[in-house]
Amino acid sequence: MFSWNRALLVMLCATAHAHVVSISNGELRVTGRSATLELRIPAYEVEALATPETTLLNELRFGDAQRISSNCAKDKDWLTCHASYEFA
């Protein structure tokens, strides 16, 4: 027997889109006017970026803090960036 509810369910499932959850993580430690950031991103999440080492850190802003140093290192599975900031 034909069921409209079942047909509707099949049509909705056919158009469902997958969602992705990132496992990127980071930690910002603030000490007085200084802050240090460690950012870890899976390598597969930054494959499309030509220069992820600079692109990602240029997008991060912490109020009026100025980035005074940064470096990123890529191993086979992760891109790990460290940056230091100074608040006014």
N, C-alpha and C positions, 0 to 999 in steps of 0.2 A: 504494500500500500504506500502511496506517495505521501510524504510529509513535507509541508511547507517549512516547518521549523528546521527539519534536517537539511533541506535544500538551502535555506538561508545560512545555516551554520557552515556548510561546505563553501558557500560563496565568500563568507567573511574570512574563513581560514585561508582561502586561496589568495586573498589580498593582504594578509597580515605581513607586516614588515618586521625584520629582526632589529633588535636594539643592541648596541654594544656598550659595555661598561669598561672604562679604562682602569688599568691597574697602576697608573702613574701615581707617584706619591712624592711628597716633599715635606721639608721641615724648616721653619724659619725660627731662629733663635735671636731674641733681642736682648742686648746687654747695654744699658744706658743709651747712648746715641748710636751705637753700632748694631748691625744685624748680620747674621750669616744665614745663607740659604743653601740647602742641599735638595736637589731636584732629581728624581729617578724616573726615567721613562723607558718603557720597553722599546727596543730598537724598531720593531715592526710598526709602531705608532708614528715614527718620524721618518720613515723611508721616503715619503713624498716631498720632504723639505730639502732644498738644496744645501742649506747651511743651518741645520737645527741648532748647532752650538751657539749661534748668535741670534737667530730668529726667535727662539723661545724666550731667552732672557730679555730681549728687547721688548717683549710684550708684557712683562711683569713690572708692575709699579707698586710702590709702597708709600703712598702719600708724597711727601716732599723728599724722600730719601734718594740719594745719588749712589749709583753703583760705582764702587771704587776698584773692584777687581772681579774677575770671573775666569773660570776654566771649565772645560767639559772634556770628558773622556768616554770613548765608546768601546765597549767590549762586544762580544758577539751577540749578547742578549739585551743589554741595557745601555742607555745613554745617561751618564751621571754628571750633573753640573753642580758646581759650587760657586757661590757669589757672595761678595761682601758689600754691605751698604752702610752709608753714613747718613744719619738724620740731621737736619739743620738744628 
